[in-house]
């Protein structure tokens, strides 16, 4: 595994550890379904998918930060 993937997995592990470790039954089923889909991917497909997934995670984080700033009234454009 190359260094960038190891860093990504460490960041994902950190994210998982900061969230509640219990998944609902529905989430467990969804995760199992996701695992099955990933198992069917080629290595190249899985790597491309992982990069896209990480990009979406960063976009979601940015949106959360924006919404929180707006909700707390610290949004620079609201001033």
Secondary structure as GFF3:
##gff-version 3
##sequence-region A 1 79
A	DSSP	alpha_helix	3	18	.	.	.	ID=ss1
A	DSSP	alpha_helix	25	39	.	.	.	ID=ss2
A	DSSP	alpha_helix	43	71	.	.	.	ID=ss3
A	DSSP	three_ten_helix	76	78	.	.	.	ID=ss4
###
